[in-house]
Amino acid sequence: MIKNNLKEYRLKRNLTQEQLCKMIDVSQSYLSQLENGQRNMSIAVAVKLSKLFEIALDELINTRV
């Protein structure tokens, strides 16, 4: 699994999982799995998140696993 900083960025924006799910059109179980490292993030979701958080993809995805 690729480690990600999704939860950190979500909390910095004071967003709940439910709010973020609606913004990027994913289920809450999928988002929870991403945050807990149980699932890899799709490229489409990574792009949506990087645009939403106004960050580069490499800031969202920590490749130093």
HTML snippet that shows the backbone in 3Dmol.js (N, CA, C, O; Angstrom):
<script src="https://3Dmol.org/build/3Dmol-min.js"></script>
<div id="view" style="width:600px;height:400px;position:relative"></div>
<script>
const pdb = `
ATOM      1  N   MET A   1       0.832  -1.187   0.000  1.00  0.00           N
ATOM      2  CA  MET A   1       0.000   0.000   0.000  1.00  0.00           C
ATOM      3  C   MET A   1       0.881   1.258   0.000  1.00  0.00           C
ATOM      4  O   MET A   1       1.966   1.281   0.581  1.00  0.00           O
ATOM      5  N   ILE A   2       0.393   2.266  -0.649  1.00  0.00           N
ATOM      6  CA  ILE A   2       1.088   3.548  -0.680  1.00  0.00           C
ATOM      7  C   ILE A   2       0.561   4.402   0.464  1.00  0.00           C
ATOM      8  O   ILE A   2      -0.642   4.642   0.572  1.00  0.00           O
ATOM      9  N   LYS A   3       1.465   4.850   1.308  1.00  0.00           N
ATOM     10  CA  LYS A   3       1.061   5.715   2.424  1.00  0.00           C
ATOM     11  C   LYS A   3       0.599   7.059   1.864  1.00  0.00           C
ATOM     12  O   LYS A   3       1.189   7.594   0.926  1.00  0.00           O
ATOM     13  N   ASN A   4      -0.465   7.591   2.459  1.00  0.00           N
ATOM     14  CA  ASN A   4      -0.941   8.897   2.011  1.00  0.00           C
ATOM     15  C   ASN A   4      -1.183   9.802   3.210  1.00  0.00           C
ATOM     16  O   ASN A   4      -1.286   9.345   4.349  1.00  0.00           O
ATOM     17  N   ASN A   5      -1.270  11.069   2.930  1.00  0.00           N
ATOM     18  CA  ASN A   5      -1.479  12.093   3.958  1.00  0.00           C
ATOM     19  C   ASN A   5      -2.907  12.626   3.927  1.00  0.00           C
ATOM     20  O   ASN A   5      -3.164  13.752   4.352  1.00  0.00           O
ATOM     21  N   LEU A   6      -3.815  11.833   3.432  1.00  0.00           N
ATOM     22  CA  LEU A   6      -5.192  12.267   3.233  1.00  0.00           C
ATOM     23  C   LEU A   6      -5.856  12.746   4.519  1.00  0.00           C
ATOM     24  O   LEU A   6      -6.452  13.823   4.546  1.00  0.00           O
ATOM     25  N   LYS A   7      -5.758  11.961   5.569  1.00  0.00           N
ATOM     26  CA  LYS A   7      -6.423  12.340   6.820  1.00  0.00           C
ATOM     27  C   LYS A   7      -5.868  13.662   7.351  1.00  0.00           C
ATOM     28  O   LYS A   7      -6.618  14.510   7.833  1.00  0.00           O
ATOM     29  N   GLU A   8      -4.566  13.824   7.258  1.00  0.00           N
ATOM     30  CA  GLU A   8      -3.920  15.061   7.715  1.00  0.00           C
ATOM     31  C   GLU A   8      -4.482  16.278   6.975  1.00  0.00           C
ATOM     32  O   GLU A   8      -4.817  17.286   7.598  1.00  0.00           O
ATOM     33  N   TYR A   9      -4.583  16.182   5.651  1.00  0.00           N
ATOM     34  CA  TYR A   9      -5.107  17.302   4.869  1.00  0.00           C
ATOM     35  C   TYR A   9      -6.594  17.518   5.125  1.00  0.00           C
ATOM     36  O   TYR A   9      -7.058  18.658   5.147  1.00  0.00           O
ATOM     37  N   ARG A  10      -7.344  16.437   5.317  1.00  0.00           N
ATOM     38  CA  ARG A  10      -8.775  16.573   5.614  1.00  0.00           C
ATOM     39  C   ARG A  10      -8.978  17.305   6.931  1.00  0.00           C
ATOM     40  O   ARG A  10      -9.813  18.204   7.028  1.00  0.00           O
ATOM     41  N   LEU A  11      -8.212  16.919   7.940  1.00  0.00           N
ATOM     42  CA  LEU A  11      -8.359  17.547   9.253  1.00  0.00           C
ATOM     43  C   LEU A  11      -7.899  19.002   9.247  1.00  0.00           C
ATOM     44  O   LEU A  11      -8.476  19.834   9.948  1.00  0.00           O
ATOM     45  N   LYS A  12      -6.869  19.316   8.467  1.00  0.00           N
ATOM     46  CA  LYS A  12      -6.415  20.710   8.349  1.00  0.00           C
ATOM     47  C   LYS A  12      -7.511  21.608   7.796  1.00  0.00           C
ATOM     48  O   LYS A  12      -7.577  22.793   8.123  1.00  0.00           O
ATOM     49  N   ARG A  13      -8.370  21.038   6.956  1.00  0.00           N
ATOM     50  CA  ARG A  13      -9.483  21.791   6.369  1.00  0.00           C
ATOM     51  C   ARG A  13     -10.757  21.699   7.213  1.00  0.00           C
ATOM     52  O   ARG A  13     -11.809  22.208   6.827  1.00  0.00           O
ATOM     53  N   ASN A  14     -10.643  21.040   8.374  1.00  0.00           N
ATOM     54  CA  ASN A  14     -11.794  20.865   9.271  1.00  0.00           C
ATOM     55  C   ASN A  14     -12.980  20.211   8.573  1.00  0.00           C
ATOM     56  O   ASN A  14     -14.128  20.617   8.754  1.00  0.00           O
ATOM     57  N   LEU A  15     -12.683  19.195   7.773  1.00  0.00           N
ATOM     58  CA  LEU A  15     -13.725  18.462   7.063  1.00  0.00           C
ATOM     59  C   LEU A  15     -13.970  17.115   7.727  1.00  0.00           C
ATOM     60  O   LEU A  15     -13.035  16.462   8.189  1.00  0.00           O
ATOM     61  N   THR A  16     -15.224  16.708   7.770  1.00  0.00           N
ATOM     62  CA  THR A  16     -15.537  15.352   8.212  1.00  0.00           C
ATOM     63  C   THR A  16     -15.355  14.425   7.014  1.00  0.00           C
ATOM     64  O   THR A  16     -15.263  14.878   5.873  1.00  0.00           O
ATOM     65  N   GLN A  17     -15.304  13.132   7.286  1.00  0.00           N
ATOM     66  CA  GLN A  17     -15.237  12.179   6.183  1.00  0.00           C
ATOM     67  C   GLN A  17     -16.465  12.331   5.290  1.00  0.00           C
ATOM     68  O   GLN A  17     -16.359  12.292   4.064  1.00  0.00           O
ATOM     69  N   GLU A  18     -17.612  12.500   5.904  1.00  0.00           N
ATOM     70  CA  GLU A  18     -18.855  12.634   5.140  1.00  0.00           C
ATOM     71  C   GLU A  18     -18.808  13.840   4.198  1.00  0.00           C
ATOM     72  O   GLU A  18     -19.212  13.742   3.039  1.00  0.00           O
ATOM     73  N   GLN A  19     -18.322  14.959   4.692  1.00  0.00           N
ATOM     74  CA  GLN A  19     -18.227  16.164   3.858  1.00  0.00           C
ATOM     75  C   GLN A  19     -17.281  15.945   2.684  1.00  0.00           C
ATOM     76  O   GLN A  19     -17.596  16.294   1.546  1.00  0.00           O
ATOM     77  N   LEU A  20     -16.121  15.365   2.971  1.00  0.00           N
ATOM     78  CA  LEU A  20     -15.138  15.145   1.913  1.00  0.00           C
ATOM     79  C   LEU A  20     -15.663  14.149   0.881  1.00  0.00           C
ATOM     80  O   LEU A  20     -15.443  14.324  -0.317  1.00  0.00           O
ATOM     81  N   CYS A  21     -16.345  13.123   1.332  1.00  0.00           N
ATOM     82  CA  CYS A  21     -16.912  12.133   0.411  1.00  0.00           C
ATOM     83  C   CYS A  21     -17.842  12.786  -0.596  1.00  0.00           C
ATOM     84  O   CYS A  21     -17.802  12.473  -1.786  1.00  0.00           O
ATOM     85  N   LYS A  22     -18.672  13.687  -0.118  1.00  0.00           N
ATOM     86  CA  LYS A  22     -19.602  14.386  -1.012  1.00  0.00           C
ATOM     87  C   LYS A  22     -18.850  15.269  -2.000  1.00  0.00           C
ATOM     88  O   LYS A  22     -19.262  15.403  -3.152  1.00  0.00           O
ATOM     89  N   MET A  23     -17.766  15.864  -1.561  1.00  0.00           N
ATOM     90  CA  MET A  23     -17.004  16.777  -2.415  1.00  0.00           C
ATOM     91  C   MET A  23     -16.279  16.051  -3.546  1.00  0.00           C
ATOM     92  O   MET A  23     -16.124  16.593  -4.640  1.00  0.00           O
ATOM     93  N   ILE A  24     -15.834  14.816  -3.275  1.00  0.00           N
ATOM     94  CA  ILE A  24     -15.066  14.087  -4.289  1.00  0.00           C
ATOM     95  C   ILE A  24     -15.824  12.884  -4.846  1.00  0.00           C
ATOM     96  O   ILE A  24     -15.286  12.124  -5.651  1.00  0.00           O
ATOM     97  N   ASP A  25     -17.078  12.714  -4.412  1.00  0.00           N
ATOM     98  CA  ASP A  25     -17.969  11.683  -4.940  1.00  0.00           C
ATOM     99  C   ASP A  25     -17.431  10.262  -4.739  1.00  0.00           C
ATOM    100  O   ASP A  25     -17.293   9.492  -5.690  1.00  0.00           O
ATOM    101  N   VAL A  26     -17.132   9.937  -3.477  1.00  0.00           N
ATOM    102  CA  VAL A  26     -16.740   8.571  -3.111  1.00  0.00           C
ATOM    103  C   VAL A  26     -17.538   8.156  -1.879  1.00  0.00           C
ATOM    104  O   VAL A  26     -18.115   8.998  -1.192  1.00  0.00           O
ATOM    105  N   SER A  27     -17.566   6.859  -1.606  1.00  0.00           N
ATOM    106  CA  SER A  27     -18.279   6.378  -0.422  1.00  0.00           C
ATOM    107  C   SER A  27     -17.434   6.607   0.828  1.00  0.00           C
ATOM    108  O   SER A  27     -16.212   6.740   0.759  1.00  0.00           O
ATOM    109  N   GLN A  28     -18.107   6.650   1.956  1.00  0.00           N
ATOM    110  CA  GLN A  28     -17.393   6.856   3.216  1.00  0.00           C
ATOM    111  C   GLN A  28     -16.527   5.650   3.554  1.00  0.00           C
ATOM    112  O   GLN A  28     -15.455   5.809   4.139  1.00  0.00           O
ATOM    113  N   SER A  29     -16.968   4.453   3.200  1.00  0.00           N
ATOM    114  CA  SER A  29     -16.145   3.271   3.485  1.00  0.00           C
ATOM    115  C   SER A  29     -14.858   3.302   2.660  1.00  0.00           C
ATOM    116  O   SER A  29     -13.797   2.925   3.156  1.00  0.00           O
ATOM    117  N   TYR A  30     -14.946   3.746   1.409  1.00  0.00           N
ATOM    118  CA  TYR A  30     -13.756   3.869   0.565  1.00  0.00           C
ATOM    119  C   TYR A  30     -12.782   4.881   1.160  1.00  0.00           C
ATOM    120  O   TYR A  30     -11.582   4.621   1.242  1.00  0.00           O
ATOM    121  N   LEU A  31     -13.300   6.033   1.574  1.00  0.00           N
ATOM    122  CA  LEU A  31     -12.451   7.066   2.166  1.00  0.00           C
ATOM    123  C   LEU A  31     -11.793   6.564   3.446  1.00  0.00           C
ATOM    124  O   LEU A  31     -10.609   6.809   3.674  1.00  0.00           O
ATOM    125  N   SER A  32     -12.546   5.875   4.266  1.00  0.00           N
ATOM    126  CA  SER A  32     -12.001   5.325   5.504  1.00  0.00           C
ATOM    127  C   SER A  32     -10.881   4.330   5.212  1.00  0.00           C
ATOM    128  O   SER A  32      -9.852   4.330   5.887  1.00  0.00           O
ATOM    129  N   GLN A  33     -11.084   3.489   4.210  1.00  0.00           N
ATOM    130  CA  GLN A  33     -10.047   2.524   3.827  1.00  0.00           C
ATOM    131  C   GLN A  33      -8.793   3.235   3.337  1.00  0.00           C
ATOM    132  O   GLN A  33      -7.679   2.795   3.623  1.00  0.00           O
ATOM    133  N   LEU A  34      -8.963   4.320   2.607  1.00  0.00           N
ATOM    134  CA  LEU A  34      -7.806   5.099   2.144  1.00  0.00           C
ATOM    135  C   LEU A  34      -7.038   5.671   3.327  1.00  0.00           C
ATOM    136  O   LEU A  34      -5.815   5.552   3.405  1.00  0.00           O
ATOM    137  N   GLU A  35      -7.774   6.295   4.251  1.00  0.00           N
ATOM    138  CA  GLU A  35      -7.130   6.930   5.400  1.00  0.00           C
ATOM    139  C   GLU A  35      -6.435   5.921   6.302  1.00  0.00           C
ATOM    140  O   GLU A  35      -5.431   6.245   6.937  1.00  0.00           O
ATOM    141  N   ASN A  36      -6.953   4.714   6.364  1.00  0.00           N
ATOM    142  CA  ASN A  36      -6.371   3.685   7.224  1.00  0.00           C
ATOM    143  C   ASN A  36      -5.345   2.815   6.513  1.00  0.00           C
ATOM    144  O   ASN A  36      -4.836   1.857   7.095  1.00  0.00           O
ATOM    145  N   GLY A  37      -5.036   3.139   5.259  1.00  0.00           N
ATOM    146  CA  GLY A  37      -4.029   2.394   4.523  1.00  0.00           C
ATOM    147  C   GLY A  37      -4.460   1.010   4.108  1.00  0.00           C
ATOM    148  O   GLY A  37      -3.615   0.157   3.834  1.00  0.00           O
ATOM    149  N   GLN A  38      -5.756   0.766   4.055  1.00  0.00           N
ATOM    150  CA  GLN A  38      -6.273  -0.544   3.674  1.00  0.00           C
ATOM    151  C   GLN A  38      -6.515  -0.664   2.177  1.00  0.00           C
ATOM    152  O   GLN A  38      -6.801  -1.749   1.670  1.00  0.00           O
ATOM    153  N   ARG A  39      -6.399   0.443   1.483  1.00  0.00           N
ATOM    154  CA  ARG A  39      -6.679   0.456   0.051  1.00  0.00           C
ATOM    155  C   ARG A  39      -5.827   1.523  -0.615  1.00  0.00           C
ATOM    156  O   ARG A  39      -5.554   2.568  -0.025  1.00  0.00           O
ATOM    157  N   ASN A  40      -5.409   1.256  -1.842  1.00  0.00           N
ATOM    158  CA  ASN A  40      -4.670   2.259  -2.601  1.00  0.00           C
ATOM    159  C   ASN A  40      -5.632   3.246  -3.247  1.00  0.00           C
ATOM    160  O   ASN A  40      -6.739   2.885  -3.646  1.00  0.00           O
ATOM    161  N   MET A  41      -5.204   4.466  -3.341  1.00  0.00           N
ATOM    162  CA  MET A  41      -5.996   5.539  -3.925  1.00  0.00           C
ATOM    163  C   MET A  41      -5.941   5.457  -5.447  1.00  0.00           C
ATOM    164  O   MET A  41      -4.872   5.257  -6.024  1.00  0.00           O
ATOM    165  N   SER A  42      -7.086   5.610  -6.090  1.00  0.00           N
ATOM    166  CA  SER A  42      -7.091   5.643  -7.553  1.00  0.00           C
ATOM    167  C   SER A  42      -6.492   6.970  -8.021  1.00  0.00           C
ATOM    168  O   SER A  42      -6.478   7.955  -7.283  1.00  0.00           O
ATOM    169  N   ILE A  43      -6.009   6.975  -9.231  1.00  0.00           N
ATOM    170  CA  ILE A  43      -5.434   8.200  -9.781  1.00  0.00           C
ATOM    171  C   ILE A  43      -6.499   9.282  -9.877  1.00  0.00           C
ATOM    172  O   ILE A  43      -6.226  10.448  -9.593  1.00  0.00           O
ATOM    173  N   ALA A  44      -7.705   8.909 -10.272  1.00  0.00           N
ATOM    174  CA  ALA A  44      -8.789   9.892 -10.401  1.00  0.00           C
ATOM    175  C   ALA A  44      -9.086  10.564  -9.063  1.00  0.00           C
ATOM    176  O   ALA A  44      -9.272  11.780  -9.009  1.00  0.00           O
ATOM    177  N   VAL A  45      -9.132   9.790  -7.995  1.00  0.00           N
ATOM    178  CA  VAL A  45      -9.393  10.346  -6.661  1.00  0.00           C
ATOM    179  C   VAL A  45      -8.214  11.203  -6.213  1.00  0.00           C
ATOM    180  O   VAL A  45      -8.411  12.271  -5.635  1.00  0.00           O
ATOM    181  N   ALA A  46      -7.002  10.751  -6.472  1.00  0.00           N
ATOM    182  CA  ALA A  46      -5.818  11.525  -6.095  1.00  0.00           C
ATOM    183  C   ALA A  46      -5.819  12.892  -6.781  1.00  0.00           C
ATOM    184  O   ALA A  46      -5.474  13.899  -6.162  1.00  0.00           O
ATOM    185  N   VAL A  47      -6.200  12.925  -8.040  1.00  0.00           N
ATOM    186  CA  VAL A  47      -6.256  14.190  -8.780  1.00  0.00           C
ATOM    187  C   VAL A  47      -7.329  15.103  -8.189  1.00  0.00           C
ATOM    188  O   VAL A  47      -7.091  16.296  -8.001  1.00  0.00           O
ATOM    189  N   LYS A  48      -8.511  14.550  -7.894  1.00  0.00           N
ATOM    190  CA  LYS A  48      -9.582  15.350  -7.275  1.00  0.00           C
ATOM    191  C   LYS A  48      -9.119  15.942  -5.951  1.00  0.00           C
ATOM    192  O   LYS A  48      -9.361  17.116  -5.669  1.00  0.00           O
ATOM    193  N   LEU A  49      -8.458  15.130  -5.145  1.00  0.00           N
ATOM    194  CA  LEU A  49      -8.002  15.588  -3.832  1.00  0.00           C
ATOM    195  C   LEU A  49      -6.918  16.651  -3.949  1.00  0.00           C
ATOM    196  O   LEU A  49      -6.928  17.637  -3.212  1.00  0.00           O
ATOM    197  N   SER A  50      -5.985  16.452  -4.872  1.00  0.00           N
ATOM    198  CA  SER A  50      -4.910  17.441  -5.021  1.00  0.00           C
ATOM    199  C   SER A  50      -5.470  18.786  -5.471  1.00  0.00           C
ATOM    200  O   SER A  50      -4.981  19.834  -5.050  1.00  0.00           O
ATOM    201  N   LYS A  51      -6.486  18.760  -6.318  1.00  0.00           N
ATOM    202  CA  LYS A  51      -7.124  20.011  -6.745  1.00  0.00           C
ATOM    203  C   LYS A  51      -7.891  20.642  -5.591  1.00  0.00           C
ATOM    204  O   LYS A  51      -7.804  21.850  -5.371  1.00  0.00           O
ATOM    205  N   LEU A  52      -8.636  19.834  -4.861  1.00  0.00           N
ATOM    206  CA  LEU A  52      -9.432  20.333  -3.742  1.00  0.00           C
ATOM    207  C   LEU A  52      -8.554  20.962  -2.665  1.00  0.00           C
ATOM    208  O   LEU A  52      -8.851  22.048  -2.167  1.00  0.00           O
ATOM    209  N   PHE A  53      -7.468  20.272  -2.310  1.00  0.00           N
ATOM    210  CA  PHE A  53      -6.577  20.751  -1.258  1.00  0.00           C
ATOM    211  C   PHE A  53      -5.530  21.736  -1.782  1.00  0.00           C
ATOM    212  O   PHE A  53      -4.762  22.306  -1.007  1.00  0.00           O
ATOM    213  N   GLU A  54      -5.505  21.932  -3.107  1.00  0.00           N
ATOM    214  CA  GLU A  54      -4.552  22.837  -3.758  1.00  0.00           C
ATOM    215  C   GLU A  54      -3.110  22.467  -3.424  1.00  0.00           C
ATOM    216  O   GLU A  54      -2.307  23.296  -2.996  1.00  0.00           O
ATOM    217  N   ILE A  55      -2.818  21.180  -3.639  1.00  0.00           N
ATOM    218  CA  ILE A  55      -1.477  20.656  -3.383  1.00  0.00           C
ATOM    219  C   ILE A  55      -1.042  19.795  -4.567  1.00  0.00           C
ATOM    220  O   ILE A  55      -1.867  19.355  -5.368  1.00  0.00           O
ATOM    221  N   ALA A  56       0.253  19.565  -4.661  1.00  0.00           N
ATOM    222  CA  ALA A  56       0.779  18.666  -5.684  1.00  0.00           C
ATOM    223  C   ALA A  56       0.501  17.222  -5.275  1.00  0.00           C
ATOM    224  O   ALA A  56       0.378  16.916  -4.089  1.00  0.00           O
ATOM    225  N   LEU A  57       0.404  16.348  -6.259  1.00  0.00           N
ATOM    226  CA  LEU A  57       0.138  14.939  -5.960  1.00  0.00           C
ATOM    227  C   LEU A  57       1.174  14.349  -5.013  1.00  0.00           C
ATOM    228  O   LEU A  57       0.831  13.557  -4.136  1.00  0.00           O
ATOM    229  N   ASP A  58       2.438  14.725  -5.182  1.00  0.00           N
ATOM    230  CA  ASP A  58       3.473  14.152  -4.324  1.00  0.00           C
ATOM    231  C   ASP A  58       3.354  14.610  -2.874  1.00  0.00           C
ATOM    232  O   ASP A  58       3.905  13.967  -1.981  1.00  0.00           O
ATOM    233  N   GLU A  59       2.645  15.708  -2.626  1.00  0.00           N
ATOM    234  CA  GLU A  59       2.397  16.126  -1.243  1.00  0.00           C
ATOM    235  C   GLU A  59       1.316  15.263  -0.605  1.00  0.00           C
ATOM    236  O   GLU A  59       1.329  15.028   0.603  1.00  0.00           O
ATOM    237  N   LEU A  60       0.389  14.797  -1.416  1.00  0.00           N
ATOM    238  CA  LEU A  60      -0.697  13.952  -0.934  1.00  0.00           C
ATOM    239  C   LEU A  60      -0.215  12.525  -0.710  1.00  0.00           C
ATOM    240  O   LEU A  60      -0.589  11.871   0.263  1.00  0.00           O
ATOM    241  N   ILE A  61       0.616  12.059  -1.622  1.00  0.00           N
ATOM    242  CA  ILE A  61       1.089  10.678  -1.557  1.00  0.00           C
ATOM    243  C   ILE A  61       2.536  10.672  -1.098  1.00  0.00           C
ATOM    244  O   ILE A  61       3.419  11.212  -1.765  1.00  0.00           O
ATOM    245  N   ASN A  62       2.761  10.060   0.037  1.00  0.00           N
ATOM    246  CA  ASN A  62       4.106   9.951   0.589  1.00  0.00           C
ATOM    247  C   ASN A  62       4.729   8.688   0.025  1.00  0.00           C
ATOM    248  O   ASN A  62       4.336   7.584   0.403  1.00  0.00           O
ATOM    249  N   THR A  63       5.692   8.831  -0.871  1.00  0.00           N
ATOM    250  CA  THR A  63       6.290   7.663  -1.508  1.00  0.00           C
ATOM    251  C   THR A  63       7.448   7.087  -0.707  1.00  0.00           C
ATOM    252  O   THR A  63       8.083   6.127  -1.144  1.00  0.00           O
ATOM    253  N   ARG A  64       7.729   7.653   0.450  1.00  0.00           N
ATOM    254  CA  ARG A  64       8.812   7.138   1.297  1.00  0.00           C
ATOM    255  C   ARG A  64       8.251   6.120   2.287  1.00  0.00           C
ATOM    256  O   ARG A  64       8.315   6.328   3.498  1.00  0.00           O
ATOM    257  N   VAL A  65       7.705   5.026   1.774  1.00  0.00           N
ATOM    258  CA  VAL A  65       7.069   4.011   2.619  1.00  0.00           C
ATOM    259  C   VAL A  65       8.119   3.198   3.326  1.00  0.00           C
ATOM    260  O   VAL A  65       7.787   2.289   4.087  1.00  0.00           O
TER     261      VAL A  65
END
`;
const viewer = $3Dmol.createViewer("view");
viewer.addModel(pdb, "pdb");
viewer.setStyle({}, {cartoon: {color: "spectrum"}});
viewer.zoomTo();
viewer.render();
</script>
